[in-house]
Amino acid sequence: MIWTIAKKDFLLNLMTFKFAVGVILCIVLMAVFMPVLVKDYQQRLKEYNENVAANEAKLHNAKVYFGIFYIGPNIYRPPAMLSVFSKGIEGHLDDSARIGPHNVPEINARLIAVNPYVSILPVWDVSLAFKIVVSALAFLVACDVISGERERETLKLMLSGTVTRSHVLLGKLLAGLMILLVPLTIAFLVGLLILASSSMVDLTTSDWIHIGLMYLVSLIFISAICNIGLFVSCLTKRSAISLMLGLFFWIVFITVVPNVSVHLATRIRPLEPEDAVEERIRLVDQEKKSKVEEIPWAGQEVQSEGYSQWFILVCNKERMDCRQKRFTMNTPVDMKYADKLWEVKHRHLGDLLKQKELADNLSRISPVFLYENVMSALAGTDTASYQYFMARARAYRNEVIDYVRSKTDNFSSPLYFTQCTEADITVYQEYLDGKMSEEDFQEWKKKKITQVLPLDLLDFPQFIYKSDAVKSLNRAIPDLLLLIFANVLFFALSFLAFVKYDVR
């Protein structure tokens, strides 16, 4: 009997105007915007490859180890291919980090502070089509399945026989899911066809698994919306009221809940004033400056000649010794205060993320928010994925510093800042003593620049970043379970309401 009711309602809905409009709108939106999303991904991937190649070229042109910190390496986060399905916060935060002793990579808190809940911004992706179009269709389909039958006086006739109310409710729900499965599946297939046809997109087994999970999550989300619509229909006796109430819930879930949650989170958990954070940063910089000024130059300051690719070309012996002692003492100070500065910024970022976490927890009463969270986690575009990138960047910074330290005897070797030899020092001294003309010296210098070879960096640490599919799935599970719970809860509420429903 459940299947009979479901089949009847499915065929009736299949011939309705709202179903036709919903399907056509899904196909049109996917056909129009999916190529734009794919093209945007291709452009970001091209820029990423160009940046990596340029950085690699500059890095392997370094003539001294000091130059590694100043001409590179920059590291870049590759664009998430599945961002076409859910962009999350991709594009709102930095996708690169600079590696060196003077700074520790971290997410820019100011970029989050502009809007502590950046996911409410209207960024187009595949999930947006499902959040707006398919969820609206779900409400339209489900909101009058009971109240509409009562208005047509067919519900009383249906329950006058041997059909139980539970069978009617399950049949109506099954019919709604079957009818919504059509636009959902068509939209996914059109999107995948466009995505797979791109020459720059190479879908791995992991990607296909995540896409399959996204499809399943979308179905669970639509089912939750359908159950809410079914509950609304069981509360009212007129289809017009059901539709108005369903539209109200739809607007609340999509727009009101996220914005109100942010407002409440900022009130409940206010952040430290920006001026106080800036003051602590200023104090750290001031303390560092005073420490650097305490480091003696260990000799008379004599101007070096010829900087090229961040290395000293020629200088006298006194300058060599001075620089060698200076770098030995100054570089550890740079690293120490870079860590202190990071602690200040990280603390502020932590407070900001806790405020965002509170806003997220408040927003979890909305199935739309839960759906967004699961999709962005599976796509690797959520906040946690950026935190993971920055954590890898900090680990890589330590690897690079340890590499340079090992190659320069803890930054004390002359090779840290120059390849100047004893012969070069002699030539420079002859020039200072007037034994070599300006013209001859400049000619010698040009020739010397071409003779200085780049460092052998074959054993230089490589930055490897790959999103962790297992961790992204683990991040998605809690919100996915809440979505499933929402299905069970609203169906149970619908059943309780329908048991007492007056069919007359």
KOLDREN-626686 format. One record per residue (C-alpha): residue number from 1; residue in three letters; x, z, y. Coordinates in nm, 4 decimals. Layout:
ATOM  pos  code         X         Z         Y
ATOM  NUM   ala         X         Z         Y
...
//
This chain:
ATOM  pos  code         X         Z         Y
ATOM    1   met    0.0000    0.0000    0.0000
ATOM    2   ile    0.2917    0.0730    0.2360
ATOM    3   trp    0.4265   -0.2775    0.1821
ATOM    4   thr    0.0815   -0.4325    0.2353
ATOM    5   ile    0.0425   -0.2575    0.5717
ATOM    6   ala    0.3995   -0.3471    0.6700
ATOM    7   lys    0.3575   -0.7116    0.5728
ATOM    8   lys    0.0288   -0.7420    0.7642
ATOM    9   asp    0.1739   -0.5875    1.0828
ATOM   10   phe    0.4925   -0.7917    1.0501
ATOM   11   leu    0.3006   -1.1203    1.0353
ATOM   12   leu    0.0787   -1.0174    1.3270
ATOM   13   asn    0.3776   -0.9225    1.5440
ATOM   14   leu    0.5584   -1.2385    1.4427
ATOM   15   met    0.2942   -1.4439    1.6241
ATOM   16   thr    0.2859   -1.2376    1.9434
ATOM   17   phe    0.4129   -1.3514    2.2821
ATOM   18   lys    0.6324   -1.0430    2.3300
ATOM   19   phe    0.8165   -1.1129    2.0056
ATOM   20   ala    0.8809   -1.4744    2.1023
ATOM   21   val    1.0071   -1.3736    2.4457
ATOM   22   gly    1.2316   -1.1030    2.2961
ATOM   23   val    1.3912   -1.3404    2.0438
ATOM   24   ile    1.4414   -1.6190    2.2978
ATOM   25   leu    1.5865   -1.3784    2.5518
ATOM   26   cys    1.8335   -1.2385    2.2970
ATOM   27   ile    1.9490   -1.5867    2.1966
ATOM   28   val    1.9812   -1.7047    2.5572
ATOM   29   leu    2.1696   -1.3943    2.6689
ATOM   30   met    2.4077   -1.4148    2.3752
ATOM   31   ala    2.4636   -1.7900    2.4171
ATOM   32   val    2.5282   -1.7555    2.7889
ATOM   33   phe    2.7299   -1.4361    2.8117
ATOM   34   met    2.9225   -1.4292    2.4836
ATOM   35   pro    3.1427   -1.7275    2.5845
ATOM   36   val    3.2121   -1.5489    2.9147
ATOM   37   leu    3.3079   -1.2308    2.7295
ATOM   38   val    3.5316   -1.4223    2.4894
ATOM   39   lys    3.6958   -1.6096    2.7766
ATOM   40   asp    3.7554   -1.2806    2.9579
ATOM   41   tyr    3.9169   -1.1379    2.6439
ATOM   42   gln    4.1348   -1.4490    2.6086
ATOM   43   gln    4.2486   -1.4198    2.9698
ATOM   44   arg    4.3341   -1.0523    2.9285
ATOM   45   leu    4.5177   -1.1295    2.6041
ATOM   46   lys    4.7139   -1.4068    2.7774
ATOM   47   glu    4.8114   -1.1712    3.0613
ATOM   48   tyr    4.9117   -0.9066    2.8077
ATOM   49   asn    5.1370   -1.1512    2.6186
ATOM   50   glu    5.2925   -1.2741    2.9444
ATOM   51   asn    5.3595   -0.9198    3.0625
ATOM   52   val    5.5174   -0.8219    2.7316
ATOM   53   ala    5.7354   -1.1354    2.7277
ATOM   54   ala    5.8454   -1.0883    3.0908
ATOM   55   asn    5.9274   -0.7242    3.0323
ATOM   56   glu    6.1207   -0.8093    2.7177
ATOM   57   ala    6.3223   -1.0726    2.9048
ATOM   58   lys    6.4070   -0.8316    3.1875
ATOM   59   leu    6.4959   -0.5564    2.9441
ATOM   60   his    6.7411   -0.7712    2.7493
ATOM   61   asn    6.9045   -0.8787    3.0760
ATOM   62   ala    7.0108   -0.5215    3.1539
ATOM   63   lys    7.3856   -0.4913    3.2101
ATOM   64   val    7.4036   -0.1090    3.2009
ATOM   65   tyr    7.1891    0.1630    3.0466
ATOM   66   phe    7.0887    0.2932    3.3890
ATOM   67   gly    6.9218   -0.0437    3.4433
ATOM   68   ile    6.6956    0.0026    3.1409
ATOM   69   phe    6.5036    0.2710    3.3278
ATOM   70   tyr    6.4639    0.0662    3.6443
ATOM   71   ile    6.3931   -0.2868    3.5281
ATOM   72   gly    6.2018   -0.1779    3.2193
ATOM   73   pro    6.0645   -0.1083    2.9831
ATOM   74   asn    5.7025   -0.1246    3.0856
ATOM   75   ile    5.4622   -0.0983    2.7954
ATOM   76   tyr    5.1165   -0.2483    2.7772
ATOM   77   arg    4.8006   -0.1702    2.5874
ATOM   78   pro    4.6660   -0.4832    2.4176
ATOM   79   pro    4.3030   -0.5642    2.5024
ATOM   80   ala    4.0576   -0.4572    2.2358
ATOM   81   met    3.9189   -0.7659    2.0687
ATOM   82   leu    3.5926   -0.5878    1.9857
ATOM   83   ser    3.5428   -0.5072    2.3545
ATOM   84   val    3.3093   -0.8074    2.3635
ATOM   85   phe    3.0654   -0.5880    2.1711
ATOM   86   ser    3.1253   -0.2741    2.3783
ATOM   87   lys    3.3574   -0.2668    2.6798
ATOM   88   gly    3.3340    0.1093    2.7154
ATOM   89   ile    3.5799    0.2134    2.9863
ATOM   90   glu    3.8139   -0.0824    2.9335
ATOM   91   gly    3.8999   -0.2206    3.2751
ATOM   92   his    3.8425    0.1143    3.4473
ATOM   93   leu    4.1765    0.2681    3.3426
ATOM   94   asp    4.5380    0.1506    3.3459
ATOM   95   asp    4.6489   -0.0608    3.0499
ATOM   96   ser    5.0196   -0.0102    3.1148
ATOM   97   ala    5.2759    0.2664    3.1477
ATOM   98   arg    5.6252    0.2761    3.2938
ATOM   99   ile    5.8991    0.4351    3.0851
ATOM  100   gly    6.1826    0.6296    3.2447
ATOM  101   pro    6.3269    0.9732    3.3138
ATOM  102   his    6.1439    1.0044    3.6471
ATOM  103   asn    5.7876    0.9995    3.5160
ATOM  104   val    5.5816    1.0897    3.2090
ATOM  105   pro    5.3002    0.8454    3.1204
ATOM  106   glu    4.9490    0.9778    3.1706
ATOM  107   ile    4.5996    0.8495    3.2453
ATOM  108   asn    4.5411    0.8229    3.6188
ATOM  109   ala    4.2888    1.0989    3.6863
ATOM  110   arg    4.1842    0.9395    4.0140
ATOM  111   leu    4.0510    0.6355    3.8319
ATOM  112   ile    3.8205    0.8621    3.6301
ATOM  113   ala    3.7389    1.0819    3.9294
ATOM  114   val    3.5866    0.7840    4.1121
ATOM  115   asn    3.3061    0.8183    3.8604
ATOM  116   pro    3.3463    1.0913    3.5963
ATOM  117   tyr    3.1003    0.9078    3.3727
ATOM  118   val    3.2229    0.5489    3.3979
ATOM  119   ser    3.0139    0.4412    3.0992
ATOM  120   ile    2.6969    0.4422    3.3113
ATOM  121   leu    2.8330    0.1520    3.5138
ATOM  122   pro    2.6476   -0.1725    3.4329
ATOM  123   val    2.9168   -0.3648    3.2447
ATOM  124   trp    2.7897   -0.6587    3.0462
ATOM  125   asp    2.8643   -0.6638    2.6752
ATOM  126   val    2.6739   -0.7252    2.3525
ATOM  127   ser    2.5579   -0.3648    2.3250
ATOM  128   leu    2.3974   -0.3923    2.6704
ATOM  129   ala    2.1674   -0.6657    2.5403
ATOM  130   phe    2.0553   -0.4374    2.2598
ATOM  131   lys    2.0215   -0.1358    2.4909
ATOM  132   ile    1.7964   -0.3249    2.7309
ATOM  133   val    1.6274   -0.6193    2.5592
ATOM  134   val    1.5895   -0.5098    2.1974
ATOM  135   ser    1.5166   -0.1456    2.2836
ATOM  136   ala    1.2476   -0.2572    2.5303
ATOM  137   leu    1.1003   -0.4794    2.2586
ATOM  138   ala    1.1110   -0.1823    2.0197
ATOM  139   phe    0.9046    0.0258    2.2600
ATOM  140   leu    0.6586   -0.2594    2.3129
ATOM  141   val    0.6198   -0.3071    1.9381
ATOM  142   ala    0.5885    0.0608    1.8458
ATOM  143   cys    0.4023    0.2152    2.1372
ATOM  144   asp    0.0602    0.0790    2.0437
ATOM  145   val    0.0751    0.0617    1.6642
ATOM  146   ile   -0.1509    0.3675    1.6293
ATOM  147   ser   -0.3315    0.3833    1.9639
ATOM  148   gly   -0.3890    0.0074    1.9513
ATOM  149   glu   -0.5415    0.0266    1.6034
ATOM  150   arg   -0.7677    0.3070    1.7271
ATOM  151   glu   -0.8814    0.1009    2.0275
ATOM  152   arg   -0.9655   -0.1913    1.8005
ATOM  153   glu   -1.1457    0.0552    1.5705
ATOM  154   thr   -0.9478   -0.0678    1.2710
ATOM  155   leu   -0.7632    0.2602    1.2191
ATOM  156   lys   -1.0826    0.4427    1.1205
ATOM  157   leu   -1.1680    0.1636    0.8797
ATOM  158   met   -0.8165    0.1721    0.7310
ATOM  159   leu   -0.8274    0.5470    0.6677
ATOM  160   ser   -1.1796    0.5420    0.5288
ATOM  161   gly   -1.0501    0.4247    0.1929
ATOM  162   thr   -0.7765    0.5626   -0.0313
ATOM  163   val   -0.4909    0.4940    0.2121
ATOM  164   thr   -0.3177    0.8138    0.3219
ATOM  165   arg   -0.1963    0.8755    0.6737
ATOM  166   ser    0.1641    0.8991    0.5568
ATOM  167   his    0.1347    0.5521    0.4012
ATOM  168   val   -0.0070    0.4121    0.7251
ATOM  169   leu    0.2730    0.5662    0.9292
ATOM  170   leu    0.5488    0.4471    0.6934
ATOM  171   gly    0.3966    0.0988    0.6816
ATOM  172   lys    0.3824    0.0780    1.0599
ATOM  173   leu    0.7432    0.1947    1.0915
ATOM  174   leu    0.8628   -0.0493    0.8255
ATOM  175   ala    0.6815   -0.3358    0.9974
ATOM  176   gly    0.8404   -0.2441    1.3304
ATOM  177   leu    1.1891   -0.2363    1.1788
ATOM  178   met    1.1321   -0.5695    1.0051
ATOM  179   ile    1.0187   -0.7389    1.3250
ATOM  180   leu    1.3085   -0.5943    1.5269
ATOM  181   leu    1.5568   -0.6936    1.2615
ATOM  182   val    1.4924   -1.0604    1.3449
ATOM  183   pro    1.6209   -1.0684    1.7080
ATOM  184   leu    1.8950   -0.8193    1.6244
ATOM  185   thr    2.0296   -1.0303    1.3379
ATOM  186   ile    1.9967   -1.3603    1.5250
ATOM  187   ala    2.1803   -1.2159    1.8279
ATOM  188   phe    2.4630   -1.0843    1.6091
ATOM  189   leu    2.4982   -1.4139    1.4233
ATOM  190   val    2.5071   -1.6175    1.7454
ATOM  191   gly    2.7639   -1.3797    1.8939
ATOM  192   leu    2.9837   -1.3871    1.5822
ATOM  193   leu    2.9670   -1.7655    1.5632
ATOM  194   ile    3.0894   -1.7966    1.9220
ATOM  195   leu    3.3546   -1.5281    1.8722
ATOM  196   ala    3.4903   -1.6707    1.5467
ATOM  197   ser    3.5092   -2.0222    1.6944
ATOM  198   ser    3.7643   -1.9098    1.9549
ATOM  199   ser    4.1200   -2.0193    1.8789
ATOM  200   met    4.2731   -1.6965    2.0159
ATOM  201   val    4.0529   -1.4638    1.8126
ATOM  202   asp    4.1821   -1.3640    1.4723
ATOM  203   leu    3.9390   -1.1295    1.2997
ATOM  204   thr    4.1064   -0.8984    1.0497
ATOM  205   thr    3.9429   -0.7216    0.7584
ATOM  206   ser    3.9273   -0.4052    0.9688
ATOM  207   asp    3.7539   -0.5982    1.2493
ATOM  208   trp    3.4904   -0.7324    1.0100
ATOM  209   ile    3.4271   -0.3821    0.8776
ATOM  210   his    3.3850   -0.2504    1.2329
ATOM  211   ile    3.1536   -0.5379    1.3228
ATOM  212   gly    2.9455   -0.4638    1.0142
ATOM  213   leu    2.9285   -0.0980    1.1172
ATOM  214   met    2.8256   -0.2017    1.4689
ATOM  215   tyr    2.5401   -0.4035    1.3232
ATOM  216   leu    2.4320   -0.1059    1.1113
ATOM  217   val    2.4582    0.1317    1.4099
ATOM  218   ser    2.2522   -0.1101    1.6208
ATOM  219   leu    1.9841   -0.1075    1.3535
ATOM  220   ile    1.9846    0.2742    1.3433
ATOM  221   phe    1.9606    0.2822    1.7232
ATOM  222   ile    1.6681    0.0394    1.7300
ATOM  223   ser    1.5050    0.2452    1.4539
ATOM  224   ala    1.5386    0.5587    1.6691
ATOM  225   ile    1.3732    0.3833    1.9642
ATOM  226   cys    1.1002    0.2581    1.7323
ATOM  227   asn    1.0386    0.6119    1.6041
ATOM  228   ile    1.0130    0.7417    1.9623
ATOM  229   gly    0.7602    0.4669    2.0377
ATOM  230   leu    0.5696    0.5581    1.7218
ATOM  231   phe    0.5613    0.9221    1.8322
ATOM  232   val    0.4293    0.8219    2.1752
ATOM  233   ser    0.1611    0.6115    2.0100
ATOM  234   cys    0.0523    0.9098    1.7997
ATOM  235   leu    0.0162    1.1233    2.1125
ATOM  236   thr   -0.2200    0.8935    2.2999
ATOM  237   lys   -0.5537    0.7267    2.2307
ATOM  238   arg   -0.5182    0.4226    2.4545
ATOM  239   ser   -0.2529    0.1522    2.4167
ATOM  240   ala   -0.2118    0.1151    2.7950
ATOM  241   ile   -0.1191    0.4819    2.8274
ATOM  242   ser    0.1150    0.4512    2.5281
ATOM  243   leu    0.2973    0.1574    2.6879
ATOM  244   met    0.3294    0.3347    3.0220
ATOM  245   leu    0.4593    0.6499    2.8556
ATOM  246   gly    0.6993    0.4458    2.6416
ATOM  247   leu    0.8289    0.2639    2.9495
ATOM  248   phe    0.8806    0.6008    3.1182
ATOM  249   phe    1.0910    0.7307    2.8255
ATOM  250   trp    1.2858    0.4031    2.8187
ATOM  251   ile    1.3820    0.4344    3.1858
ATOM  252   val    1.4659    0.8029    3.1460
ATOM  253   phe    1.6950    0.7401    2.8485
ATOM  254   ile    1.8786    0.4457    3.0078
ATOM  255   thr    1.9225    0.5539    3.3708
ATOM  256   val    1.7999    0.9053    3.4471
ATOM  257   val    1.9693    1.1064    3.1723
ATOM  258   pro    2.3264    0.9776    3.2316
ATOM  259   asn    2.3102    1.0235    3.6094
ATOM  260   val    2.1457    1.3645    3.5959
ATOM  261   ser    2.3973    1.4780    3.3332
ATOM  262   val    2.6878    1.3862    3.5613
ATOM  263   his    2.5283    1.5709    3.8511
ATOM  264   leu    2.4673    1.8819    3.6400
ATOM  265   ala    2.8195    1.8715    3.4937
ATOM  266   thr    2.9777    1.8601    3.8393
ATOM  267   arg    2.7653    2.1589    3.9430
ATOM  268   ile    2.8176    2.3658    3.6272
ATOM  269   arg    3.1895    2.2889    3.5924
ATOM  270   pro    3.3310    2.2088    3.9388
ATOM  271   leu    3.6856    2.0784    3.9647
ATOM  272   glu    3.9743    2.2239    4.1564
ATOM  273   pro    3.9874    2.0724    4.5081
ATOM  274   glu    4.2002    1.7588    4.5335
ATOM  275   asp    4.4027    1.9176    4.8156
ATOM  276   ala    4.5111    2.2005    4.5848
ATOM  277   val    4.6329    1.9532    4.3221
ATOM  278   glu    4.8212    1.7522    4.5850
ATOM  279   glu    4.9783    2.0721    4.7138
ATOM  280   arg    5.1089    2.1642    4.3691
ATOM  281   ile    5.2499    1.8117    4.3300
ATOM  282   arg    5.4167    1.8447    4.6712
ATOM  283   leu    5.5710    2.1788    4.5735
ATOM  284   val    5.7143    2.0292    4.2531
ATOM  285   asp    5.8608    1.7360    4.4501
ATOM  286   gln    6.0030    1.9756    4.7073
ATOM  287   glu    6.1594    2.1940    4.4381
ATOM  288   lys    6.3120    1.8876    4.2744
ATOM  289   lys    6.4515    1.7685    4.6058
ATOM  290   ser    6.6181    2.1029    4.6675
ATOM  291   lys    6.7692    2.1013    4.3172
ATOM  292   val    6.9040    1.7485    4.3650
ATOM  293   glu    7.0579    1.8459    4.6994
ATOM  294   glu    7.2406    2.1294    4.5262
ATOM  295   ile    7.4210    1.8835    4.2983
ATOM  296   pro    7.7666    1.8183    4.4491
ATOM  297   trp    7.8882    1.4635    4.4945
ATOM  298   ala    8.2208    1.5771    4.3468
ATOM  299   gly    8.4176    1.3604    4.5852
ATOM  300   gln    8.4054    1.1555    4.9027
ATOM  301   glu    8.1155    0.9124    4.9300
ATOM  302   val    8.2670    0.5636    4.9220
ATOM  303   gln    8.0439    0.2558    4.9380
ATOM  304   ser    8.0374    0.0497    4.6215
ATOM  305   glu    8.0465   -0.3270    4.6354
ATOM  306   gly    7.7966   -0.5555    4.4679
ATOM  307   tyr    7.4805   -0.4367    4.2971
ATOM  308   ser    7.3419   -0.6789    4.0414
ATOM  309   gln    7.0593   -0.6044    3.7960
ATOM  310   trp    7.0812   -0.2334    3.8791
ATOM  311   phe    7.4509   -0.1899    3.8005
ATOM  312   ile    7.7562   -0.1323    4.0173
ATOM  313   leu    7.9782   -0.4361    4.0045
ATOM  314   val    8.3030   -0.2983    4.1492
ATOM  315   cys    8.4083    0.0272    4.3099
ATOM  316   asn    8.7164    0.2400    4.3529
ATOM  317   lys    8.8250    0.5114    4.1134
ATOM  318   glu    8.6977    0.7918    4.3324
ATOM  319   arg    8.3528    0.6375    4.3475
ATOM  320   met    8.3505    0.5913    3.9696
ATOM  321   asp    8.4254    0.9580    3.9071
ATOM  322   cys    8.1743    1.0671    4.1700
ATOM  323   arg    7.8928    0.8578    4.0240
ATOM  324   gln    7.9769    0.9608    3.6675
ATOM  325   lys    7.9482    1.3336    3.7465
ATOM  326   arg    7.6409    1.2771    3.9631
ATOM  327   phe    7.4446    1.0944    3.6942
ATOM  328   thr    7.5454    1.3515    3.4309
ATOM  329   met    7.3855    1.6299    3.6360
ATOM  330   asn    7.1080    1.4390    3.8111
ATOM  331   thr    6.9381    1.2679    3.5148
ATOM  332   pro    6.8451    1.5931    3.3316
ATOM  333   val    6.6993    1.7214    3.6616
ATOM  334   asp    6.4876    1.4050    3.6899
ATOM  335   met    6.3514    1.4570    3.3387
ATOM  336   lys    6.2863    1.8294    3.3896
ATOM  337   tyr    6.0799    1.7767    3.7032
ATOM  338   ala    5.9050    1.4736    3.5599
ATOM  339   asp    5.7777    1.7079    3.2877
ATOM  340   lys    5.6689    1.9641    3.5490
ATOM  341   leu    5.4869    1.6989    3.7489
ATOM  342   trp    5.3163    1.5765    3.4327
ATOM  343   glu    5.1988    1.9307    3.3555
ATOM  344   val    5.0257    1.9485    3.6959
ATOM  345   lys    4.8608    1.6098    3.6554
ATOM  346   his    4.7726    1.6733    3.2909
ATOM  347   arg    4.6040    2.0010    3.3762
ATOM  348   his    4.3915    1.8291    3.6415
ATOM  349   leu    4.3095    1.5466    3.4002
ATOM  350   gly    4.2165    1.8019    3.1342
ATOM  351   asp    3.9721    1.9707    3.3709
ATOM  352   leu    3.8224    1.6343    3.4571
ATOM  353   leu    3.7846    1.5381    3.0912
ATOM  354   lys    3.6206    1.8742    3.0161
ATOM  355   gln    3.3717    1.8054    3.2933
ATOM  356   lys    3.3078    1.4620    3.1447
ATOM  357   glu    3.2694    1.6175    2.8000
ATOM  358   leu    3.0020    1.8485    2.9404
ATOM  359   ala    2.8232    1.5490    3.0940
ATOM  360   asp    2.8478    1.3722    2.7583
ATOM  361   asn    2.7007    1.6685    2.5723
ATOM  362   leu    2.4100    1.6857    2.8167
ATOM  363   ser    2.3559    1.3107    2.7789
ATOM  364   arg    2.3328    1.3330    2.4022
ATOM  365   ile    1.9583    1.3909    2.4300
ATOM  366   ser    1.9418    1.0160    2.4931
ATOM  367   pro    1.9696    0.7828    2.1911
ATOM  368   val    2.0998    0.5179    2.4313
ATOM  369   phe    2.4009    0.7341    2.5153
ATOM  370   leu    2.4647    0.8102    2.1488
ATOM  371   tyr    2.4556    0.4382    2.0752
ATOM  372   glu    2.7007    0.3633    2.3577
ATOM  373   asn    2.9399    0.6289    2.2304
ATOM  374   val    2.9388    0.5032    1.8739
ATOM  375   met    2.9836    0.1391    1.9780
ATOM  376   ser    3.2735    0.2121    2.2173
ATOM  377   ala    3.4459    0.4290    1.9546
ATOM  378   leu    3.4186    0.1524    1.6941
ATOM  379   ala    3.5391   -0.1052    1.9486
ATOM  380   gly    3.8362    0.1115    2.0516
ATOM  381   thr    3.7307    0.1176    2.4181
ATOM  382   asp    3.6401    0.4851    2.4566
ATOM  383   thr    3.8357    0.7491    2.6489
ATOM  384   ala    4.0007    0.8804    2.3322
ATOM  385   ser    4.1593    0.5398    2.2654
ATOM  386   tyr    4.3276    0.5505    2.6087
ATOM  387   gln    4.4435    0.9063    2.5464
ATOM  388   tyr    4.5956    0.7873    2.2190
ATOM  389   phe    4.7748    0.5018    2.4012
ATOM  390   met    4.9220    0.7424    2.6559
ATOM  391   ala    5.0271    0.9827    2.3803
ATOM  392   arg    5.2113    0.6953    2.2098
ATOM  393   ala    5.3654    0.6017    2.5460
ATOM  394   arg    5.4989    0.9558    2.5925
ATOM  395   ala    5.6441    0.9556    2.2417
ATOM  396   tyr    5.8062    0.6176    2.3114
ATOM  397   arg    5.9533    0.7511    2.6372
ATOM  398   asn    6.1267    1.0236    2.4405
ATOM  399   glu    6.2616    0.7632    2.1968
ATOM  400   val    6.4033    0.5523    2.4815
ATOM  401   ile    6.5615    0.8517    2.6566
ATOM  402   asp    6.7177    0.9703    2.3302
ATOM  403   tyr    6.8490    0.6170    2.2696
ATOM  404   val    7.0137    0.5954    2.6131
ATOM  405   arg    7.1466    0.9504    2.5791
ATOM  406   ser    7.3120    0.8641    2.2468
ATOM  407   lys    7.4666    0.5455    2.3882
ATOM  408   thr    7.6065    0.7115    2.7021
ATOM  409   asp    7.7207    1.0489    2.5717
ATOM  410   asn    7.4351    1.2345    2.7433
ATOM  411   phe    7.4418    1.0051    3.0520
ATOM  412   ser    7.8091    1.0836    3.1216
ATOM  413   ser    7.9627    0.7489    3.0194
ATOM  414   pro    8.0562    0.4997    3.2968
ATOM  415   leu    7.8587    0.2394    3.1013
ATOM  416   tyr    7.5459    0.4222    3.2170
ATOM  417   phe    7.5873    0.2638    3.5608
ATOM  418   thr    7.8755    0.0135    3.5582
ATOM  419   gln    8.0866   -0.2242    3.3510
ATOM  420   cys    8.3659   -0.2006    3.6052
ATOM  421   thr    8.7102   -0.2008    3.4365
ATOM  422   glu    9.0477   -0.0729    3.5544
ATOM  423   ala    9.1373   -0.4312    3.6473
ATOM  424   asp    8.8254   -0.4591    3.8605
ATOM  425   ile    8.9141   -0.1335    4.0360
ATOM  426   thr    9.2606   -0.2727    4.1124
ATOM  427   val    9.1147   -0.5935    4.2599
ATOM  428   tyr    8.8703   -0.3966    4.4743
ATOM  429   gln    9.1489   -0.1696    4.5998
ATOM  430   glu    9.3570   -0.4753    4.6968
ATOM  431   tyr    9.0586   -0.5996    4.8953
ATOM  432   leu    9.0208   -0.2618    5.0704
ATOM  433   asp    9.3943   -0.2555    5.1473
ATOM  434   gly    9.3745   -0.6005    5.3053
ATOM  435   lys    9.5776   -0.7697    5.0350
ATOM  436   met    9.2850   -1.0012    4.9465
ATOM  437   ser    9.0877   -1.2077    5.1951
ATOM  438   glu    8.7125   -1.1760    5.2333
ATOM  439   glu    8.6630   -1.5310    5.1086
ATOM  440   asp    8.8747   -1.4765    4.7973
ATOM  441   phe    8.7014   -1.1465    4.7237
ATOM  442   gln    8.3532   -1.2975    4.7494
ATOM  443   glu    8.4575   -1.5838    4.5243
ATOM  444   trp    8.5978   -1.3367    4.2725
ATOM  445   lys    8.2775   -1.1326    4.2883
ATOM  446   lys    8.0555   -1.4351    4.2133
ATOM  447   lys    8.2701   -1.5184    3.9145
ATOM  448   lys    8.2659   -1.1566    3.7994
ATOM  449   ile    7.8842   -1.1435    3.8031
ATOM  450   thr    7.8656   -1.4371    3.5626
ATOM  451   gln    8.1174   -1.2720    3.3292
ATOM  452   val    7.9288   -0.9448    3.2902
ATOM  453   leu    7.7278   -0.9745    2.9687
ATOM  454   pro    7.3970   -0.7995    2.9007
ATOM  455   leu    7.3915   -0.4975    2.6751
ATOM  456   asp    7.3497   -0.5371    2.3024
ATOM  457   leu    6.9988   -0.3936    2.2551
ATOM  458   leu    6.9283   -0.5085    1.9012
ATOM  459   asp    6.8739   -0.1468    1.7970
ATOM  460   phe    6.6632   -0.0623    2.1026
ATOM  461   pro    6.3385    0.1228    2.0071
ATOM  462   gln    6.0344   -0.1016    1.9852
ATOM  463   phe    5.6969    0.0108    2.1153
ATOM  464   ile    5.4302   -0.0364    1.8508
ATOM  465   tyr    5.0693    0.0314    1.9376
ATOM  466   lys    4.7825   -0.0235    1.7022
ATOM  467   ser    4.4430    0.1379    1.7316
ATOM  468   asp    4.3691    0.3755    1.4468
ATOM  469   ala    4.0584    0.2459    1.2682
ATOM  470   val    4.0130    0.5688    1.0713
ATOM  471   lys    4.0287    0.7871    1.3828
ATOM  472   ser    3.7860    0.5608    1.5694
ATOM  473   leu    3.5433    0.5889    1.2796
ATOM  474   asn    3.5828    0.9681    1.2781
ATOM  475   arg    3.5059    0.9761    1.6511
ATOM  476   ala    3.1908    0.7713    1.5907
ATOM  477   ile    3.0541    0.9819    1.3049
ATOM  478   pro    2.9198    1.2834    1.5057
ATOM  479   asp    2.7123    1.0669    1.7413
ATOM  480   leu    2.6062    0.8446    1.4525
ATOM  481   leu    2.4764    1.1520    1.2677
ATOM  482   leu    2.2868    1.2555    1.5823
ATOM  483   leu    2.1296    0.9084    1.5947
ATOM  484   ile    2.0202    0.9463    1.2338
ATOM  485   phe    1.8886    1.2935    1.3140
ATOM  486   ala    1.6897    1.1466    1.6054
ATOM  487   asn    1.5261    0.9061    1.3588
ATOM  488   val    1.4296    1.1880    1.1234
ATOM  489   leu    1.3154    1.4188    1.4054
ATOM  490   phe    1.0886    1.1701    1.5808
ATOM  491   phe    0.9410    1.0416    1.2557
ATOM  492   ala    0.8623    1.4019    1.1579
ATOM  493   leu    0.7043    1.4608    1.4997
ATOM  494   ser    0.5075    1.1380    1.4602
ATOM  495   phe    0.3812    1.2509    1.1208
ATOM  496   leu    0.2767    1.5920    1.2542
ATOM  497   ala    0.0989    1.4287    1.5483
ATOM  498   phe   -0.0697    1.1680    1.3264
ATOM  499   val   -0.1959    1.4301    1.0815
ATOM  500   lys   -0.4052    1.5787    1.3647
ATOM  501   tyr   -0.4816    1.2437    1.5262
ATOM  502   asp   -0.8470    1.1792    1.5990
ATOM  503   val   -0.9215    0.8284    1.4698
ATOM  504   arg   -1.2772    0.8204    1.6130
//
